[in-house]
Amino acid sequence: MGHAMRSRVILEHLFERGHELEIVASGRAVGFLRRHFAERGLVHQIHGMHIVYEENRVKRGSTFFGNVLTGVAALPEQIAAYFDLISKFRAQVVISDFESWTYYYAKLQGLPILSVDNMQLLNRCTIDAEMIADQPAEFALTKAFIKAKLPFCNQYLITTFFRLPIRKPDTNLFPPILRPEISSAVASRGEHLLIYQTAEGYDALLDTLRQTGIECRIYGLRRGLTQDIVEGNLTFRPFNELTFVADLASARGVIAGGGFTLMGEAVYLRKPMLAVPVRGQFEQILNARYLAKLGYGRYASSLDEPATLLEFIAGIPEHAKCLETYHQDGNRELTRFLDLKLAELGAK
């Protein structure tokens, strides 16, 4: 869904610039993008890769076989969708947010393709040695996968809140893409913590949060909620985008996974973050480690020990001071470059 939210911003910009668009997505992203763009462009549903999680860890075997089986089953439908699309729409440029179907469409049609995502940073930039020293195999495997995913694009637009040396041509770095709800939010210093976790097995975290006495607004840990459930200083909330953004913008600090979208939003709003990446997701681990290196928050492999959370809370003022140096002018830098690149490629 992070990819879908970022794509929404790019699509809004392209529609405003008068481009004619066809949109391809999979999974929950289809419904999300149809809600926003059904009246302006057709959203084609295709099969996309999914990841199987259990207890905040990637289940590699289940992920591999699940994608193979559903991918093979979806192949006839994919081919039919491809021929239907090329018979009705003559594209000039393809833009992909780490999505393979559009990439193959571009290659088979001989079209220029632009990659817009945060993942390519692992392949096209120089990663600090200390960030990968304890997990060289994980880094190599992740890098190889990313390298094979969308090779030989015309341009790579990589979004990141930490700047690294670029080691490959046709590569540019930009600040994270911000949805309008975030870029228009007015940040304030409240007293509550925002917690966003969807994985199970966080009883130890809840016990520690109760002991702190700090107001906590929690999303994701109680499924199927239709209204707030208050248990002392803990408030479990059903997910609502407007409420979530308001709670994020006014939070004292954030506790969440290592996903790039929320992390980039927290940095933009200058909210200290305790990041707990999904085990087996090296890209998330890298995000969290650079967050900690910059002083914007902390990285933790788990929240089993109360000291992890208590040390983060004690360090919030120091992290907030580091975040004062961060600056980003919305999405202007990326959209300006994208417009220039599309004009260069002759896209109307």
C-alpha positions in Angstrom: 0.0 0.0 0.0 3.0 2.3 0.5 3.7 1.9 -3.3 0.0 2.8 -4.0 0.0 5.9 -1.8 3.2 7.2 -3.5 1.8 6.3 -7.0 -1.3 8.3 -6.2 0.8 11.4 -5.7 2.6 10.9 -9.1 -0.7 10.1 -10.8 -2.4 13.2 -9.5 0.5 15.3 -10.8 0.5 13.7 -14.2 -3.3 14.1 -14.6 -2.9 17.8 -13.6 -0.3 18.2 -16.3 -2.8 16.9 -18.9 -1.3 13.5 -19.5 -3.5 10.6 -20.6 -2.9 7.6 -18.3 -3.6 3.9 -18.0 -3.0 2.5 -14.5 -1.9 -1.0 -13.6 -1.9 -2.3 -10.0 -2.4 -5.5 -7.9 -3.9 -6.5 -4.6 -5.4 -3.9 -2.3 -3.8 -1.1 -4.4 -6.4 -1.7 -7.0 -9.3 -0.6 -4.8 -7.3 2.3 -3.4 -6.4 3.7 -6.8 -9.9 3.1 -8.3 -11.4 5.2 -5.5 -9.1 8.1 -6.5 -9.0 7.7 -10.2 -11.9 5.7 -11.5 -13.4 8.8 -13.2 -10.1 9.8 -14.9 -8.5 6.6 -16.0 -8.9 2.8 -16.0 -7.1 0.9 -13.3 -6.2 -2.5 -14.7 -6.0 -5.3 -12.1 -3.1 -7.7 -12.5 -1.3 -10.3 -10.2 1.5 -8.8 -8.1 4.0 -10.4 -5.8 2.9 -10.7 -2.2 4.9 -11.4 1.0 3.7 -13.8 3.7 4.4 -12.7 7.3 4.2 -14.6 10.6 5.1 -13.0 14.0 6.8 -10.0 12.3 9.1 -12.2 10.2 9.0 -12.9 6.4 8.1 -16.6 5.7 10.3 -17.1 2.6 9.1 -20.6 1.7 5.4 -19.6 1.8 6.1 -16.4 0.0 8.0 -18.1 -2.8 5.5 -20.9 -3.4 2.5 -18.6 -3.0 3.8 -16.3 -5.7 4.8 -19.1 -8.0 1.3 -20.8 -7.7 -0.8 -17.7 -8.0 1.5 -16.2 -10.7 1.1 -19.3 -12.9 -2.6 -19.3 -12.3 -2.9 -15.7 -13.2 -0.7 -15.9 -16.4 -3.6 -16.3 -18.9 -5.4 -13.4 -17.5 -2.2 -11.3 -17.5 -1.6 -12.1 -21.2 -5.2 -11.2 -22.0 -4.9 -7.9 -20.1 -1.7 -7.1 -22.0 -3.2 -7.5 -25.4 -6.3 -5.6 -24.4 -4.2 -2.7 -23.2 -2.0 -2.5 -26.3 -5.0 -2.6 -28.6 -6.6 0.4 -27.0 -3.7 2.6 -25.8 -0.6 3.8 -27.5 1.7 4.7 -24.6 4.8 6.9 -25.1 6.4 6.3 -21.7 6.0 3.8 -18.8 6.5 4.7 -15.2 6.9 1.8 -12.6 7.0 1.8 -8.9 8.9 -1.5 -8.5 6.2 -3.3 -10.6 7.3 -5.9 -13.2 4.2 -6.1 -15.4 4.5 -2.5 -16.6 8.3 -3.0 -17.0 7.8 -6.0 -19.4 5.1 -4.1 -21.2 7.6 -1.2 -21.9 10.4 -3.6 -23.0 8.1 -5.5 -25.4 6.8 -2.3 -26.9 10.2 -0.7 -27.1 9.1 2.2 -24.8 11.2 4.3 -22.5 10.7 3.4 -18.8 11.2 5.4 -15.7 11.6 3.7 -12.3 10.3 5.7 -9.3 10.8 3.9 -6.0 12.9 3.7 -2.9 14.2 0.2 -3.4 16.7 0.8 -6.1 18.9 2.7 -3.6 20.3 -0.7 -2.5 21.6 -1.4 -6.0 22.5 2.0 -7.4 24.1 3.7 -4.4 27.1 2.9 -2.2 25.9 1.6 1.2 28.0 2.3 4.2 30.0 -0.8 5.2 28.9 -0.8 8.8 25.2 -1.0 7.7 25.7 -4.4 6.1 28.7 -5.9 8.1 26.6 -8.3 10.2 24.3 -9.3 7.3 26.3 -9.6 4.1 24.3 -12.5 2.8 21.0 -10.7 3.4 22.3 -7.6 1.7 23.7 -9.5 -1.3 20.4 -11.4 -1.8 18.2 -8.3 -1.5 20.5 -6.4 -3.8 20.5 -9.1 -6.4 16.7 -9.3 -6.3 16.3 -5.5 -6.7 18.9 -5.4 -9.5 17.0 -8.2 -11.4 13.6 -6.6 -10.9 13.8 -3.6 -13.2 17.1 -3.6 -15.0 18.1 -1.1 -17.8 15.5 1.6 -17.2 16.0 4.9 -18.9 16.1 6.7 -15.6 15.9 5.8 -11.9 14.3 8.3 -9.6 15.0 7.1 -6.1 13.3 8.5 -3.0 15.2 8.6 0.3 15.5 10.6 3.5 19.2 9.7 3.7 21.6 10.7 1.0 24.2 8.2 -0.3 26.8 8.4 -3.1 25.4 7.4 -6.4 27.4 4.7 -8.1 25.5 4.1 -11.3 24.5 6.4 -14.2 20.9 7.6 -15.0 20.2 7.8 -11.2 18.9 10.7 -9.2 17.9 10.9 -5.5 14.9 12.8 -4.2 13.2 13.3 -0.8 10.3 10.9 0.0 7.1 11.3 -1.9 4.5 12.8 0.4 0.7 12.3 0.1 -1.2 15.6 0.3 -2.6 14.8 3.7 0.9 14.8 5.1 2.3 17.7 3.1 -0.6 19.9 4.3 -0.5 18.7 7.9 0.6 21.2 10.6 3.0 19.5 12.9 2.7 20.2 16.7 4.4 18.8 19.8 1.8 16.7 21.6 2.3 14.3 24.6 1.0 11.1 23.1 2.9 8.3 21.3 1.6 6.9 18.0 2.0 3.2 17.6 1.4 1.4 14.3 1.9 -2.3 14.3 0.0 -5.0 12.5 2.0 -8.0 13.6 0.9 -10.3 16.5 2.8 -11.0 19.6 3.3 -7.5 21.0 2.0 -8.2 24.6 5.3 -7.2 26.1 5.2 -3.8 24.3 1.7 -3.1 25.6 2.7 -4.0 29.1 5.6 -1.6 29.0 3.4 1.2 27.4 0.9 0.8 30.3 3.7 1.2 32.8 4.9 4.4 31.3 1.6 6.2 31.9 2.1 8.1 28.6 -1.0 8.4 26.4 -0.7 6.0 23.5 -2.8 5.9 20.3 -2.5 2.5 18.8 -3.3 1.4 15.3 -3.3 -2.1 13.8 -3.0 -4.3 16.9 -6.7 -4.8 17.3 -8.4 -6.0 14.1 -12.0 -5.2 13.2 -12.4 -2.2 15.4 -15.2 0.2 14.5 -14.6 2.7 17.3 -11.9 3.6 19.9 -11.3 1.2 22.7 -9.7 2.8 25.8 -7.8 0.8 28.3 -6.1 3.2 30.8 -3.5 5.2 28.9 -3.8 3.0 25.8 -6.3 3.9 23.1 -6.8 1.3 20.3 -8.1 3.0 17.2 -9.7 1.7 14.0 -7.7 2.9 11.0 -9.0 6.1 9.5 -6.6 8.1 7.3 -7.6 11.6 8.6 -7.4 10.5 12.2 -4.1 8.7 11.7 -2.5 11.7 10.0 -3.7 14.0 12.8 -2.3 11.7 15.4 1.0 11.5 13.6 1.3 15.2 13.1 0.7 15.9 16.8 2.6 12.9 18.2 5.5 13.1 20.7 7.1 10.1 19.0 6.3 7.2 16.7 6.7 3.4 17.2 6.3 1.4 14.0 7.9 -1.0 11.6 10.6 -0.2 9.1 8.4 0.6 6.1 9.7 3.5 4.1 6.5 5.4 3.6 5.6 6.0 7.3 9.3 6.5 8.1 9.6 9.2 5.5 6.4 10.9 6.7 7.6 10.8 10.3 10.9 12.4 9.3 9.2 15.1 7.3 6.9 16.0 10.2 10.0 15.8 12.5 8.7 13.0 14.7 11.3 10.8 16.5 10.7 7.2 15.6 11.5 3.8 17.1 11.6 1.5 14.1 11.2 -2.2 14.4 11.7 -3.8 11.0 10.1 -7.0 9.9 12.8 -9.7 10.3 14.0 -10.9 6.9 13.2 -7.6 5.2 16.7 -6.2 4.8 15.4 -3.0 3.0 13.4 -2.2 6.2 16.5 -2.9 8.4 18.6 -0.5 6.3 16.0 2.2 6.6 15.9 1.9 10.3 19.7 1.8 10.7 20.1 5.1 8.7 17.3 6.6 10.7 19.3 5.8 13.9 22.6 7.0 12.3 21.1 10.4 11.5 19.8 10.7 15.1 16.2 10.8 13.9 15.2 7.9 16.0 16.2 4.4 17.0 16.4 0.9 15.5 15.4 -2.2 17.4 15.3 -5.8 16.2 12.4 -6.5 18.7 10.5 -4.8 21.5 10.7 -7.8 23.9 12.8 -5.8 26.4 11.2 -2.9 28.2 14.5 -1.0 28.2 14.3 -0.6 24.4 11.2 1.4 24.6 12.2 3.4 27.7 15.5 4.4 26.2 13.7 5.6 23.1 11.3 7.7 25.2 14.1 9.2 27.2 15.9 10.1 23.9 13.0 11.8 22.2 14.2 15.4 22.9 17.6 14.6 21.4 16.1 13.0 18.3 13.7 16.0 17.9 16.7 18.3 17.9 18.4 16.3 15.2 15.2 16.4 13.1 15.2 20.2 13.2 18.0 20.1 10.5 15.8 18.1 8.0 14.2 20.1 5.2 12.0 19.1 2.3 10.1 21.3 -0.1 7.1 18.9 -0.5 7.3 16.9 -3.7 8.5 19.8 -5.9 12.0 18.5 -6.5 10.9 15.1 -7.9 7.9 16.3 -9.9 10.0 19.1 -11.5 12.6 16.5 -12.6 9.9 14.1 -13.8 8.3 16.8 -16.0 11.6 17.6 -17.6 12.3 13.9 -18.2 8.9 13.3 -19.7 9.3 16.3 -22.0 12.8 15.1 -23.0 11.2 11.7 -23.9 8.4 13.4 -25.9 5.5 12.4 -23.7 2.4 14.4 -24.4 
